[in-house]
Amino acid sequence: ILDQKTQWSKNDLIVGRALGKGQFGNVYLAKEKKSKEFVALKVLFKNKLREIDAEHQLKREVEVQSQLKHKNVLGMYGHYQDNVRVYLVLEYAGGGELFKQLCKVKRFEEPLAANYIASLASALSYCHSKNVIHRDIKPENILIGKNGELKIADFGWSVLAEEARRTTFCGTLDYLSPEMIDGDGYGQTIDVWSVGILLYEFLVGKPPFEARGTSQTYKNIQNAQLRIPNYVSHGAKDLIKKLLKKDPEKRLNLHQVLKHKWILEHVDPDKL
Ligand SMILES: Clc1cnc2c(Nc3ccc(N4CCOCC4)cc3)nc(-c3cccnc3)cn12
């Protein structure tokens, strides 16, 4: 149905309430008339995109996200435009933002955190198999489906691996990996680093290297001084330490994450 539809226009949709406000435009809940399916309509203003020369980035987001088909990657059904805006027709994630859920409960229980990390690792491993590096994995870019499944969204910063050598600044500091700060280029290991930061934030309620000032955050990241509270289990602590290795070569890869004892302890294998 929606996956097969190739041409989209505003007449296909009944647009409802705003789901959220972004810096380039808003996201609305919408309903596709024929299938009666809910979708999310991301509206971006062309002049705003032009201001920061982000048209090429948006083109890439569309190219990348529409070719990815995975249960933990938010689907993109199509796009259309008028002379003022670009419209992205996206899968509707009925559970909202993971970020809001984390703020509400402060910290996730270990089984829930393990399931989210397993979904994230399997989605990223799928993306990497398509030569796509997300580069901006953080709670704000993760949505929850109506049955609680994790959905990676917002591929605005993703690049196809060959371009990944260019060190472009992307996103909040907390998620920058050491090699990103050194600017010596990076491969798929930066997404693995972000999984480590996320795992820490899921279990502790804040990112590991958070500091008041930018330079302090950089310092903490660079010397990767990790303080993990005692209420975190040994298995989780072990995985966090193996993900937040300063040297990208020493970091676990995504397949090893999915085989880690703490993940296997909490996640039913058919989900992996
Ligand atoms: Cl893209 C995309 C696909 N689905 C969503 C979505 N879904 C969604 C579902 C449910 C609830 N609610 C559930 C009841 O409590 C109130 C919130 C919110 C968002 N939100 C956003 C979004 C949200 C906030 C800011 N910027 C974007 C983007 N989305």
The ligand as an ORCA input file, in Angstrom:
! r2SCAN-3c Opt
* xyz 0 1
  Cl      8.613     11.648     11.946
  C       7.495     11.065     13.091
  C       6.737      9.937     13.011
  N       5.988      9.853     14.131
  C       6.294     10.936     14.899
  C       5.839     11.356     16.168
  N       4.897     10.592     16.787
  C       4.244     10.866     17.981
  C       3.338      9.931     18.427
  C       2.649     10.124     19.623
  C       2.860     11.261     20.399
  N       2.146     11.467     21.581
  C       1.643     10.264     22.244
  C       0.685     10.631     23.381
  O       1.293     11.576     24.243
  C       1.622     12.793     23.596
  C       2.629     12.541     22.481
  C       3.793     12.204     19.937
  C       4.478     12.008     18.751
  N       6.350     12.485     16.710
  C       7.290     13.197     16.045
  C       7.816     14.381     16.696
  C       7.492     14.631     17.991
  C       8.000     15.746     18.613
  C       8.845     16.583     17.925
  N       9.168     16.336     16.651
  C       8.675     15.250     16.048
  C       7.751     12.831     14.803
  N       7.240     11.696     14.263
*
